[in-house]
Amino acid sequence: MYAFSDLTVTDKEAGLMWTRDANIAEKCMNWYDALKFIKQLNKQKYAGYNDWRLPTKEELQTLVAMQSKM
């Protein structure tokens, strides 16, 4: 089950939250630039949170697997 807010989506089962806009950076970026971008999100407390991070490899695989089931 998912919970939606204006800026985020939360997967209540997995306990993961992500930005509702999948491309808030509005550009492709490498790993280093993505880490810098997340640092800025945390500094700005995007959506009221300051603990944003990239998903682990395992979390990403789970998200992709869930998407393929939809």
BASE-128815 format. One line per field, with one value per residue (C-alpha): x, y, z; residue in three letters; residue number from 1. Coordinates in steps of 0.25 Angstrom, whole numbers, padded with zeros to 4 digits. Example, Ala and Ser with C-alpha at 12.3 -4.5 7.8 and 13.67 -1.06 7.14 Angstrom:
% residues 2
X c(0049/0055)
Y c(-0018/-0004)
Z c(0031/0029)
res c(ALA/SER)
n c(1/2)
This chain:
% residues 70
X c(0000/0005/0003/0004/0006/0009/0024/0026/0021/0023/0022/0017/0020/0035/0036/0043/0039/0043/0040/0027/0034/0044/0052/0053/0067/0061/0074/0082/0094/0105/0106/0115/0106/0094/0101/0103/0088/0083/0092/0085/0071/0075/0081/0067/0059/0052/0038/0041/0052/0067/0071/0069/0079/0080/0074/0084/0085/0076/0065/0066/0064/0052/0046/0048/0042/0030/0029/0029/0017/0008)
Y c(0000/0014/0027/0040/0054/0066/0063/0049/0034/0025/0009/0005/-0009/-0007/0006/0014/0028/0035/0048/0048/0055/0044/0054/0066/0069/0070/0064/0052/0051/0042/0036/0047/0058/0050/0050/0065/0067/0059/0067/0080/0073/0070/0084/0090/0080/0076/0072/0074/0063/0064/0049/0047/0037/0028/0014/0002/-0008/-0017/-0006/-0002/-0017/-0018/-0005/-0010/-0023/-0017/-0008/-0020/-0026/-0014)
Z c(0000/-0004/0003/-0005/-0001/-0010/-0011/-0007/-0008/0003/0002/0015/0013/0010/0019/0007/0003/-0010/-0017/-0024/-0036/-0041/-0048/-0038/-0043/-0057/-0063/-0064/-0055/-0050/-0037/-0031/-0036/-0031/-0017/-0018/-0022/-0010/-0001/-0006/-0003/0011/0013/0008/0016/0003/0007/0022/0022/0023/0022/0007/0001/-0012/-0010/-0008/-0019/-0012/-0010/-0025/-0029/-0020/-0026/-0040/-0037/-0031/-0043/-0053/-0045/-0047)
res c(MET/TYR/ALA/PHE/SER/ASP/LEU/THR/VAL/THR/ASP/LYS/GLU/ALA/GLY/LEU/MET/TRP/THR/ARG/ASP/ALA/ASN/ILE/ALA/GLU/LYS/CYS/MET/ASN/TRP/TYR/ASP/ALA/LEU/LYS/PHE/ILE/LYS/GLN/LEU/ASN/LYS/GLN/LYS/TYR/ALA/GLY/TYR/ASN/ASP/TRP/ARG/LEU/PRO/THR/LYS/GLU/GLU/LEU/GLN/THR/LEU/VAL/ALA/MET/GLN/SER/LYS/MET)
n c(1/2/3/4/5/6/7/8/9/10/11/12/13/14/15/16/17/18/19/20/21/22/23/24/25/26/27/28/29/30/31/32/33/34/35/36/37/38/39/40/41/42/43/44/45/46/47/48/49/50/51/52/53/54/55/56/57/58/59/60/61/62/63/64/65/66/67/68/69/70)
